Amino acid sequence: MLKRAVGLLLLVAVVSMSQPGGAVAQPDDVTIAGSGWGDGVGLSQYGARAMADAGDPATSILGHYFQGAVVRDLSLLFIGSDFLVDETPVWVGLLQDQDEVTFELEEGMADLCFDATGVCAATIVAGEKWKFGVVSDGECAFSRRAGLGSWSGGYVTFPPLGDCSASVIPVSDPAIIRVPLKGRSYQSGALHFRGGSTSTAVHLVLQIGIDDYVSGIQEMPDSWPGAALEAQAIVSRTLAVRALLDHGPVSGFDETRLALCACHIPDNSPDQVYGGYTAEQGHPFWQGRVGATSGKVLTWNNEVITAKFSSSTGGRTESNEAVGGDALPYLVSVDDSASLSSVADNPFSNWTRRVSRDQMASTFGFDWINDASVTSRHESDSASTVSLDGIVAGRQVSLVLSGSEFRDRLGLYSSYIDVTLPAPFDDVRSNHPFAGEILGLVDLGITTGCTTADYCPDQGVTREEMAAFLVRALGLDLSTGANSFSDDDGSVFEAEIEALYASGVTSGCTPTSFCPLDTVTRGQMAAFLKRAFELEVPATPASQFADTGGTQFEDEIEALYASEVTTGCGPTSFCPLGTVTRAEMAAFLIRALAVA
């Protein structure tokens, strides 16, 4: 980008330079003030905590956040899916596309078997470490690590080789299996290996019961009120059952699902995280609430709903439709002021994130960014759209993003936000037509304003100021030691004028004069820029300017137009005799730097 292209050139040349008339302005970072954590749809966990603390039961909490939904027992629903009555219908994706998977038995016994043939390679006992992986194209094997305890050697492969669909089946109760790569242990269910998305990779999947799965969910502190934990357990169970219904029995998985994970739900799903037996340990209260709500799910018209939850909101939940989902009657925007109450003790009730202008510009593809604001909001008051304005390749560009995309790309907690971007100068607001270009000149060290606080955008540019702008933009050597003009002695920009003369960009207003205090016309500016950046004059005039024909700088103006440095002062005019303002100078320079 432009900033990187000229950055090294300017580093030595302009860092120590003072600009025409002022000290360096230091625009503050972008400030994003927000509230809540998550997308805000469905159950608000901190809201549930506050409601439970006030004495509301789980059913009331769920009735508030899922309007019109009813808690029912899964066994009483007629949903036409017989596989749900299986003891272990849930397949949880633990690892995907691994060359091999290492596991060890911490307690109990288990058989290692190939599913297609039913042949078992071994029965393992506590303390043994094994791995399963591809040994040749399409064939896999179990291998045991030699030795026990503090000493161990390499792995020994146990026959037979077989298809990469295999299982670790507990034959004792309990049987606790640890998967080192996950840093977790699993007590309930069986581990299955399945071929991955390529012939040289395998997936690891845990087959488990619905309530056993919910027991391993780690989404709410064990110390929270029982009603809040029960509400979370019902939501988590509903979410799991909905995944079962959406994907159907394992035997019906399509090729896409098999290649993805061969599972109903990954353990690191964006919806909720499953931590296995490791998560169950030390959380007895959660286990009790899972048991107390066993089989309970949220329904709408006898169907299991799409359940969602997040940590908290900005005071009102989001509708499902607002985040790009279907309009669902039970996922509408409702009051969530409880999540911001003192009882909720919510650390995310208010938060602030500061982002540098450079980081903001880089994240969204700008050279410089001069304005950012929330331009529309959802019913919940979260950001629906965020508008960004800045410079890309020398031109002012506007970008409109959804609030959720803005949140995700910056890694914000939520889209319940306000965005504040201070103006670069007191007299150049963030929405000034040339704010981006002015900010670019400041960032590149070409100017720092006319005073410590102002840029004076409407003030005309003098010839000596033009010299300073161009010398800094080009990184010219100031140590010429010459004295070519008689009228610049004592000028603060005498060295810059001499440097510009030595480079051939100017020969003065007369053979012995530079006229440093004269303002620069747009025609003269075209001549300066054409020479400074070596812009080509097109063989055939391209502009539609009606006021440049026969003027002294017609060719130079054509060069600027052909290089897209200018489009004129109007659709058919260039205004060659008009005075160049400091704001216009910023635009001309940034565009010229972009095309040079």
N, C-alpha and C positions, 0 to 999 in steps of 0.2 A: 504494500500500500504506500501512498504518498508519504506518510509520516516516516515509515521505515526507510524509504528511498532517499530522503534528504536528511535523515537524522544524523548520520555520521558526518556528512558534509558540514552541518551546522554546529556540531558539537564543539569543535575547536574555534570556529570562526565567530560564533555569536554569544557564547555563554557569558562572557564578561562584558558584553556591550550594553551600554545604556541606550534606550530607544529615544525617538523624538519626544522629549518633554516629560518623562515620568519614570516611576519605579515599577518593578515587576508586580503584576497582579497575580494573586494566588487563589483561583476559584476553588471553592470547597468541593468535597466529594458529593456524589449523589446520596441523598438520605432516603431510605425506605422505611417508613414506620408501619408496622403491621400488628396483627392480632391473630391468635389461633395457630393451629398446626394441622396440616392435612387439607384435603379438598373440601371438607365441610359437609359432605353428604351423609345422611343417615344419623346413626347414634353419635352423639358428642360425648366422649368419655368423661371429660371433666364436668360436663353438664349432668351426666348420669351420677357422678360422684356427689355433686351438690344436691341433686334431687333425692338420692338415697340417704344422705345425711339429714335431710329434712323429713325423712320418714316415708317417702314414696316407695312402694314395692316395685319389683322388676317389671311387672305387667304395666303399671302406670308409666314408668319411664319409657318402655318400648312403645306404648300407645301414644305418647307425646311425639317421639321422634319418627315413628312410622305410622303416620295418620291413617286410621282405618284398618290397619293390619291386626290380625288376631293370633295370639299364641295358642298353638294346638299341639297335641301329641302326634308324632310322626306315624305311630302305629294305627291311628284312627283316620288317616288320610287315604283317599282313594286316588292314587297318583299313577297307577298303571306301571310301576317299575318294581318288579318282583326282586331284582337283585339287591334292593335296599335292605331286605330282611336278612341277607347274609351277615354272618358275624363280623366279617372283615371286608367290607365293600370298597373302602377308600384306598386308592393307590396314590401315595405321596412321593413326588419326585425329589430325591435327595441330591443326586449328582447327574450331570449330563455330559455325554461325549468325552468320557475318560479313556485313556489308553489302558489303564488298569485301576482297580479299586482295592485298597488294602482295608482289612477289617480284623478285629480280634474279639475273642469271647472273654468277657469279664466275669461271667457267672453262668453256670448251667452247662447244657449240651445242645448241639445242633447238628443236623445233617446237611451236607453239601451235595446238591443233586442237580442233574440236568433235566429240565422240564420236558423236553421232547421225548426222551427215552425212559425217564424215571430212574435212571441209573445214578446212584450216589457215589461220589468219589471218596468220601470220608465222613466220619462222625467226629466232630471236634469237641474239645473240652476247654474249660477255663484256663486262660494263660496262653493259649495258642494264637499265633498271628498268621493270617492267611491273606492271599490276594487272588483276585480273579481278573482275567484280561485276555485280550486277543493274542494268540500265539502264531497264528497263520491266517490267511485271508478267510474270514467267515468262521473260524474255529477258535474256541476259547478253552481255558483250562484253569483249574484251581491249583494253587501252589502254596506250600506251607514254609514258613521261615524256620530254618534249622535252629535247634537249641531253645532253651527256656530261660526265664529269669534275666540275670544281668548279662549273660553271654548269649549271643545269637550270631548265626552265620547267614549264608545266602538262602535263597528260596529253592525248594525242591518241588517239581511239578508232579502232581498225582494223576495217574490215568483214570478214566479215559479223557481224550479231547472230545469236545462236543459243540453243538450249536451254542451260540452266545446267550440263549435263554436259559437261565439257571437260577437256583434259589438257595438261600440259607434258611433252613426250616428248624425252628426251635423244637426240641424233643423233651424239654424239661420246663418246669414252671417254678421259679422264673428262669429266663435265659436273657442275659443282657449282652448286647453286641455293641461294640464301640467302632465308630468309623473315624479314624484319626484326621482325615482331611476335612471332615465337618466339625471336629472338635466336640462331638456329641455321642451319647449312647442311646440305644433304643431297646426297650424292654418288651413292648407289645408288638405282635404281628411278625411277619416274615419279610426278609429282604429278598428282592428279586433283581436279577441282572437281565437287561434286555439290550439287543443290538442298538447302537446309536444311529446318528444320521449318516455315518459312513461305515464301511465294512471293517474299519480299524478302531472303532470306538464302542463303548458300552455305557448304558445308563444304569443308575442304581435307584431302585424304587422300594418304598416300604408299603406293604399291604397291612392295613390296620382297620379296627372298628371305628365307627363314627365317634362315639364318646371317648375312646382312647385317643383319637386324633385331637378332639377338643381339649383333652387333659394336657396335651403338650403345647397348646397355644400360649404364647408369651406376649400378651398385649396389654395387661393391666396389673398393677401392683397387688400383691397378696394382702396388703394391709388396708385396702379400700373397703368401704361398707359392703356387706353381703348382697344387698339388692343391686348395687352397681355391677358386682362380679357376676351375679345371675343374669343380668341383662346382657353383659358381654358374652357369657357362655351361650346364651340362646342365639345371639347374633352370629357368633362364630360357628355354631352348629348349623344354623340356617345357611350360612355362606358355603359351608362344606357340602351340605345336601344339595344345594342349588348346582354346585359344580358336578356332583354325581349325576344329577338329572340331565344337565346340559351335555355331558360327554358320554353318558351311558356306561354299560358294563365294559370291562377291559376287552372282552372278546369282540366288541364292536368298534374299538378304536380304529380310526382311519389311518392311512399312511402318514399323514401330516402330524397327527397326534403322537403316533409311535416314534417318529423321527425327532419330535420336539422333546418329549420327556417320558413317553409311555406312562403317563400319570393323569389323575384327575386334577391335581393341584400341586404346584411346586411348594417345597417347604419355605422358600423365600418369596412367595407370591406377594405382589404389591398390596394385596388385600389383607393378608395376615401372615404372621411368621409362626412356623411350627418348629419347636425346639426339642422334640422327642422326650425321652426319659430324663435327660439332663435338665430340661425346663420344668419337669414335674417335681423334681427333688427340691425341697425347701419351700414348696408352695402348697401346704396342706389345705389352707382355706379355699384356694382356687379349686383344688380337687373336690372339696366338699360341695362347692356351688355347682360344679359340673355335674356331680352326682344328683344334687337336689333338682336339677332341671333336665335330667336324662330324658332324651327323646323329644324335648320341646323345641319347636321351630316356629318361625313367624310365617303366617299365611295370609293370602288375599284370595277370596272366592275359592277356597279349598286348594289353592296352589301355593307351593313354597315360593316365597318372594326372593327377589334379588336384594340381599342385605348388604349394607355398607356401614362403615364407621370411620371416624377420625378422632384425633386427640381433642380438638376444640375448634371453635370458630371465632369470628369477630363479633358475636352476639346474636347471630341468626344463621341457621343452617342453610346449605345450598340445595337447590332442587337438582335432581338427577339430570334433567334436561340442560341445566345451566353449564354442566361440565361436559357436555357433548353426548350424553346418554339419551335413552328413550325417555319420554315423558311418562312417569309412573305415578299413579295416584297416591301411593304411600310414601314416596320420596319427594316431598315438596318442602319448600322453605318454611321453617317454623322458628319460633323464638328460642334462643339459646343463651339468654342473658345469664342463666345459672352458671355457665362455664366461666364467666368473667367475675363471678361473685367472690367475696373473701372466703366463703366456705369451701369453694372449689380449690382454693390455693393453687391456682394455675400459673406455672412459670411462663407460659406462653400467652398470657392475657394481653400483654403488650411487649413488643420487641422492636428493636431498631437494627437495621443493617446499613452500613455505609460502604459504598462501592466507589472506587476511584473513577474518574471520567475515562481514563485510559482503559480500565477493565471493562467498563460499560460499552465503550466504543468497540473494543476487540470482540466482546461476546456477541454483539449484534451486527458485526461487519461494517462498522463505520471507521473512517479515519479520525474524525472528531465528532463528538455528540454535544449538541448545545441545548436540547430541550427534551424533557421526558415528563409525561403526565398521564394520569388515569383519565381516559376520555369518556368512558361509560361504565355503568355498574349494574350488577344483577340485583334482583329483589333483596338478596341477602346483604347488599352493600359491598360485596367483594368486587374486585376489578373485573369487568367484562372485557374491556379493551384498554390497551396501553399504547400510546403514540410516542414514537421516538423521532427526533429530527436531528440531522447532522450532515456531515460531508462525506461523500464517497467519490473518489477519483475527481476531486475538485468541484463537485456539484452538490447542491443542497438536495437531500433525499429524505422523504418521510416514510416511516415504517410503522404499520399498525399490527399489533400482536394481540392475541387473546391473553387475558389475565393469567390463565393457567400456563401458557407457554412462557410468558415473562417470568413467572414464578419458577418454573422448572429449569429454565436456562441459567438463571442466577442462583439456583439452589435455595430459594426462599422457603420459609416455613409454610406460608399460605399465600393466597391471593387476596386476602383481606388487607389491603395496603393503601397507603398514600405515598406518592413519589414526589420528592422535592429536589430540583436541580437549580442551585443558585445561578444568577446571571453572572456572566464573566466580568461585567463592569456595571457601575451604577446607572450609566446612561445607555447600556446595551442589554435589554432584557433578553431572556432566553428565547423568546419568540421573534426577536428582531430578524428581518429578512436576511441579514448578513451575519448573524450571531455565530454561525458555524465557521465561516471564513475568518472572522475576527479571532475566534478562539484558536483556530489553526495557526494564525500568525503569532499569537502569544505563545502557544505550545512550541513552535519552531524557533522561538527566540528572535523573531524578526521585528516585533514591536511589543511594548508593554503598556501602551496607553499614552494619553496626553497628560494625565496626572496620575497620582497613585490610585485613584478610584474610577476615573473616567477614561473613555476611549475617544470621545469627540467624533462620533461617526459622521456627522454632517459637515464637519469642518473641511475646507479645501486643503489639498495636499500641496505644499510648496515644493519647488525644485530641489532644495537641499534635503527635505524629508524624503522625497522620491529617491534621491541618491542613497540615503541611509537604508530605506526599504530594500532596494535592489542589491546593494552591496552585501547586506546580511543574507538575503535570499540566495545569492550566488556564492557566498563564502569567499569574497575577494580579499586579497592581501591589502592591509591598510598602510603598510610601511613603504610607500613609494618615495617619500621625502621630497616630492616635487611641489612646485607652486605655479601651476599653469594658468590660474585666473587671478585677476587683480581685485575682484569684488567679493572674494570669499574669505579673506583674511579675518581671523577672529570668529568665524562661524564654528559652532559646535560640531558641525558636520564637514569641516574642511577636509579631513582625511578621507571620508567617504566620497566626497566629490572628486578628489584626486584619484582614488581607486577606480571610480567609474570612468573617469577620463582615460586612465591608463589601460583599461580593458577595451576601449573603443566603443563603449556604449553611448557616450556623449562627446561632443566637441564644443559644448557650451552654447550660449545664446548668441555670442559673437566670438571672434577669434581670441579675445582676451577676457571675456566675461562669461560667467555662468548664470547670473541673475538668480541667486539662491533663494530670494524671498518671493519671487513670482510664483503664483499658483500654476499648477499643471493643468492644461486642457486635456480633454479626452483624446484628441488627435495626437498631442505630444506624448501622452501616456502610451498610445499604440506604438509610436516610434521607439520609445524606451524599451517596451516589452519585446517588440519584434527583434531588436538588436541584442538585448540581454539574453533572450532564450533562443535566439537563432531560428525564429519561426519562418517558414517558407511562404513566399508570395505565390498564390496559385496562378497557373498560366492563364486560366479563364476566370474572370471575376465571379465569385459565388454569392456575394451578399446581395440583399435587396434594399440596401440603404439608398434613399433618394437624396440625402444631404451630404454625401461624401465625394461625389463626382467633381473632379477638377481641384480638389483640395490638396494641400501640401503633403498630407499623410495618407492619401487614398490607398496606396499599396500596403502600407503598414496596417491600416484598418482591415483591408482584405485578408492579410496574413492572420490577424487575430480572429476574424470570423471563420476562416477556413480551419483554424486550429481549435475551434469551439471554445476559445477563451472569452468571447463575447457574443451576445445575440443582439446588441444594440440597446439604445435607451427606449426604443419602441419597436413595433413590428416592422416599420420601414425606415427608421431613423437611427443614426448613431450619435448625433449631437456632438460633432467633433470640436466645437468651440466651447462646450460646457466644461465647467470646472470639475475635476475629479475629486470626489469626497474621500475621506479616510475609509469609510465603509466600502465604497466601490473599489478602492485600492486593494483592500483585503481580498475581495472577490476576484479581481483580476490576477493578483499574485498567486492565490491558491490554485486557480485554474491553470495558470501558466506553468506552475511547478508540476501540476499533474500531467501535463502533456509534454513537458520538456524532456 
